[in-house]
Protein backbone atom coordinates (compact mmCIF):
# COMPACT_ATOMS: atom_id res chain seq x y z
CA UNK A 1 0.00 0.00 0.00
CA UNK A 2 2.73 2.42 0.94
CA UNK A 3 4.57 1.86 -2.37
CA UNK A 4 1.43 2.89 -4.29
CA UNK A 5 1.32 6.15 -2.33
CA UNK A 6 5.00 6.77 -2.97
CA UNK A 7 4.57 6.02 -6.69
CA UNK A 8 1.55 8.35 -6.85
CA UNK A 9 3.55 11.15 -5.23
CA UNK A 10 6.43 10.51 -7.65
CA UNK A 11 4.00 10.65 -10.59
CA UNK A 12 2.52 13.92 -9.32
CA UNK A 13 5.99 15.47 -8.96
CA UNK A 14 6.90 14.33 -12.49
CA UNK A 15 3.69 15.89 -13.87
CA UNK A 16 4.40 19.12 -12.01
CA UNK A 17 7.82 19.23 -13.64
CA UNK A 18 6.17 18.74 -17.05
CA UNK A 19 3.76 21.58 -16.31
CA UNK A 20 6.69 23.78 -15.26
CA UNK A 21 8.44 23.00 -18.55
CA UNK A 22 5.37 23.86 -20.59
CA UNK A 23 4.86 27.11 -18.68
CA UNK A 24 8.48 28.10 -19.34
CA UNK A 25 8.35 27.11 -23.03
CA UNK A 26 5.16 29.07 -23.57
CA UNK A 27 6.42 32.11 -21.66
CA UNK A 28 9.49 32.16 -23.92
CA UNK A 29 7.37 31.80 -27.05
CA UNK A 30 4.86 34.43 -25.97
CA UNK A 31 7.60 36.94 -25.14
CA UNK A 32 9.40 36.32 -28.42
CA UNK A 33 6.34 36.58 -30.67
CA UNK A 34 5.04 39.71 -28.93
CA UNK A 35 8.44 41.34 -29.48
CA UNK A 36 8.78 39.95 -33.02
CA UNK A 37 5.62 41.80 -34.07
CA UNK A 38 7.45 45.06 -33.39
CA UNK A 39 10.47 44.01 -35.50
CA UNK A 40 8.63 43.57 -38.79
CA UNK A 41 6.51 45.81 -40.96
CA UNK A 42 4.98 43.16 -43.22
CA UNK A 43 1.32 42.65 -42.37
CA UNK A 44 1.39 38.91 -43.06
CA UNK A 45 4.36 38.39 -40.74
CA UNK A 46 2.69 40.46 -38.03
CA UNK A 47 -0.42 38.30 -38.41
CA UNK A 48 1.62 35.08 -38.19
CA UNK A 49 3.49 36.32 -35.12
CA UNK A 50 0.24 37.46 -33.53
CA UNK A 51 -1.31 34.04 -34.11
CA UNK A 52 1.76 32.34 -32.60
CA UNK A 53 1.65 34.68 -29.59
CA UNK A 54 -2.04 33.84 -29.11
CA UNK A 55 -1.32 30.11 -29.22
CA UNK A 56 1.44 30.43 -26.64
CA UNK A 57 -0.77 32.67 -24.47
CA UNK A 58 -3.65 30.19 -24.63
CA UNK A 59 -1.40 27.26 -23.69
CA UNK A 60 0.30 29.28 -20.95
CA UNK A 61 -3.08 30.05 -19.36
CA UNK A 62 -4.13 26.41 -19.48
CA UNK A 63 -0.91 25.13 -17.91
CA UNK A 64 -0.98 27.85 -15.27
CA UNK A 65 -4.48 26.67 -14.36
CA UNK A 66 -3.09 23.17 -13.83
CA UNK A 67 -0.17 24.53 -11.80
CA UNK A 68 -2.13 25.26 -8.59
CA UNK A 69 -2.18 21.49 -8.11
CA UNK A 70 1.11 22.07 -6.30
CA UNK A 71 2.42 24.48 -3.73
CA UNK A 72 6.00 23.82 -4.86
CA UNK A 73 7.87 26.64 -6.63
CA UNK A 74 8.14 26.78 -10.41
CA UNK A 75 11.35 25.01 -11.43
CA UNK A 76 11.54 25.83 -15.12
CA UNK A 77 12.96 23.43 -17.66
CA UNK A 78 13.89 20.27 -15.82
CA UNK A 79 15.03 17.66 -18.30
CA UNK A 80 14.85 19.13 -21.77
CA UNK A 81 17.02 21.49 -23.73
CA UNK A 82 15.89 25.08 -23.31
CA UNK A 83 14.49 26.67 -26.43
CA UNK A 84 16.15 29.87 -27.49
CA UNK A 85 14.76 32.47 -29.81
CA UNK A 86 18.05 34.42 -29.74
CA UNK A 87 19.14 33.58 -33.28
CA UNK A 88 15.73 34.39 -34.74
CA UNK A 89 15.68 37.69 -32.84
CA UNK A 90 19.11 38.65 -34.23
CA UNK A 91 18.03 37.77 -37.77
CA UNK A 92 14.83 39.81 -37.46
CA UNK A 93 16.81 42.80 -36.13
CA UNK A 94 19.10 42.49 -39.16
CA UNK A 95 16.08 42.25 -41.49
CA UNK A 96 17.03 38.75 -42.68
CA UNK A 97 13.40 37.70 -42.71
CA UNK A 98 13.68 34.45 -44.70
CA UNK A 99 16.56 33.25 -42.50
CA UNK A 100 14.63 34.25 -39.39
CA UNK A 101 11.58 32.32 -40.56
CA UNK A 102 13.76 29.25 -41.27
CA UNK A 103 15.22 29.52 -37.75
CA UNK A 104 11.71 29.87 -36.29
CA UNK A 105 10.52 26.73 -38.08
CA UNK A 106 13.40 24.81 -36.47
CA UNK A 107 12.67 26.33 -33.04
CA UNK A 108 8.96 25.58 -33.26
CA UNK A 109 9.72 22.01 -34.31
CA UNK A 110 11.86 21.68 -31.15
CA UNK A 111 9.01 23.01 -29.02
CA UNK A 112 6.59 20.64 -30.75
CA UNK A 113 8.91 17.70 -30.11
CA UNK A 114 9.13 18.63 -26.43
CA UNK A 115 5.32 18.85 -26.23
CA UNK A 116 4.92 15.43 -27.85
CA UNK A 117 7.46 13.91 -25.45
CA UNK A 118 5.61 15.48 -22.54
CA UNK A 119 2.33 13.90 -23.71
CA UNK A 120 3.95 10.47 -23.47
CA UNK A 121 5.46 11.25 -20.05
CA UNK A 122 2.33 12.65 -18.40
CA UNK A 123 0.74 10.52 -15.69
CA UNK A 124 -2.54 12.40 -15.20
CA UNK A 125 -5.05 12.02 -18.07
CA UNK A 126 -6.11 15.69 -17.76
CA UNK A 127 -2.50 16.82 -18.23
CA UNK A 128 -1.95 14.42 -21.14
CA UNK A 129 -5.08 15.79 -22.84
CA UNK A 130 -3.96 19.42 -22.34
CA UNK A 131 -0.51 18.59 -23.71
CA UNK A 132 -1.96 16.75 -26.70
CA UNK A 133 -4.25 19.67 -27.49
CA UNK A 134 -1.32 22.09 -27.21
CA UNK A 135 0.76 19.86 -29.47
CA UNK A 136 -2.06 19.90 -32.05
CA UNK A 137 -2.20 23.71 -31.99
CA UNK A 138 1.56 23.88 -32.40
CA UNK A 139 1.54 21.29 -35.19
CA UNK A 140 -1.00 23.30 -37.17
CA UNK A 141 0.95 26.53 -36.72
CA UNK A 142 4.27 24.79 -37.52
CA UNK A 143 2.78 23.39 -40.71
CA UNK A 144 1.65 26.89 -41.65
CA UNK A 145 5.08 28.39 -40.96
CA UNK A 146 6.82 25.58 -42.85
CA UNK A 147 4.66 26.19 -45.90
CA UNK A 148 5.78 29.85 -45.94
CA UNK A 149 9.43 28.83 -45.86
CA UNK A 150 10.22 26.67 -48.88
CA UNK A 151 13.91 26.34 -47.83
C-alpha positions in Angstrom: 0.0 0.0 0.0 2.7 2.4 0.9 4.6 1.9 -2.4 1.4 2.9 -4.3 1.3 6.2 -2.3 5.0 6.8 -3.0 4.6 6.0 -6.7 1.5 8.3 -6.9 3.6 11.2 -5.2 6.4 10.5 -7.7 4.0 10.7 -10.6 2.5 13.9 -9.3 6.0 15.5 -9.0 6.9 14.3 -12.5 3.7 15.9 -13.9 4.4 19.1 -12.0 7.8 19.2 -13.6 6.2 18.7 -17.1 3.8 21.6 -16.3 6.7 23.8 -15.3 8.4 23.0 -18.6 5.4 23.9 -20.6 4.9 27.1 -18.7 8.5 28.1 -19.3 8.3 27.1 -23.0 5.2 29.1 -23.6 6.4 32.1 -21.7 9.5 32.2 -23.9 7.4 31.8 -27.0 4.9 34.4 -26.0 7.6 36.9 -25.1 9.4 36.3 -28.4 6.3 36.6 -30.7 5.0 39.7 -28.9 8.4 41.3 -29.5 8.8 40.0 -33.0 5.6 41.8 -34.1 7.5 45.1 -33.4 10.5 44.0 -35.5 8.6 43.6 -38.8 6.5 45.8 -41.0 5.0 43.2 -43.2 1.3 42.6 -42.4 1.4 38.9 -43.1 4.4 38.4 -40.7 2.7 40.5 -38.0 -0.4 38.3 -38.4 1.6 35.1 -38.2 3.5 36.3 -35.1 0.2 37.5 -33.5 -1.3 34.0 -34.1 1.8 32.3 -32.6 1.7 34.7 -29.6 -2.0 33.8 -29.1 -1.3 30.1 -29.2 1.4 30.4 -26.6 -0.8 32.7 -24.5 -3.7 30.2 -24.6 -1.4 27.3 -23.7 0.3 29.3 -21.0 -3.1 30.0 -19.4 -4.1 26.4 -19.5 -0.9 25.1 -17.9 -1.0 27.9 -15.3 -4.5 26.7 -14.4 -3.1 23.2 -13.8 -0.2 24.5 -11.8 -2.1 25.3 -8.6 -2.2 21.5 -8.1 1.1 22.1 -6.3 2.4 24.5 -3.7 6.0 23.8 -4.9 7.9 26.6 -6.6 8.1 26.8 -10.4 11.3 25.0 -11.4 11.5 25.8 -15.1 13.0 23.4 -17.7 13.9 20.3 -15.8 15.0 17.7 -18.3 14.8 19.1 -21.8 17.0 21.5 -23.7 15.9 25.1 -23.3 14.5 26.7 -26.4 16.2 29.9 -27.5 14.8 32.5 -29.8 18.0 34.4 -29.7 19.1 33.6 -33.3 15.7 34.4 -34.7 15.7 37.7 -32.8 19.1 38.7 -34.2 18.0 37.8 -37.8 14.8 39.8 -37.5 16.8 42.8 -36.1 19.1 42.5 -39.2 16.1 42.2 -41.5 17.0 38.7 -42.7 13.4 37.7 -42.7 13.7 34.4 -44.7 16.6 33.3 -42.5 14.6 34.2 -39.4 11.6 32.3 -40.6 13.8 29.2 -41.3 15.2 29.5 -37.7 11.7 29.9 -36.3 10.5 26.7 -38.1 13.4 24.8 -36.5 12.7 26.3 -33.0 9.0 25.6 -33.3 9.7 22.0 -34.3 11.9 21.7 -31.2 9.0 23.0 -29.0 6.6 20.6 -30.8 8.9 17.7 -30.1 9.1 18.6 -26.4 5.3 18.9 -26.2 4.9 15.4 -27.8 7.5 13.9 -25.4 5.6 15.5 -22.5 2.3 13.9 -23.7 4.0 10.5 -23.5 5.5 11.3 -20.1 2.3 12.6 -18.4 0.7 10.5 -15.7 -2.5 12.4 -15.2 -5.1 12.0 -18.1 -6.1 15.7 -17.8 -2.5 16.8 -18.2 -1.9 14.4 -21.1 -5.1 15.8 -22.8 -4.0 19.4 -22.3 -0.5 18.6 -23.7 -2.0 16.7 -26.7 -4.2 19.7 -27.5 -1.3 22.1 -27.2 0.8 19.9 -29.5 -2.1 19.9 -32.0 -2.2 23.7 -32.0 1.6 23.9 -32.4 1.5 21.3 -35.2 -1.0 23.3 -37.2 0.9 26.5 -36.7 4.3 24.8 -37.5 2.8 23.4 -40.7 1.6 26.9 -41.6 5.1 28.4 -41.0 6.8 25.6 -42.9 4.7 26.2 -45.9 5.8 29.9 -45.9 9.4 28.8 -45.9 10.2 26.7 -48.9 13.9 26.3 -47.8 
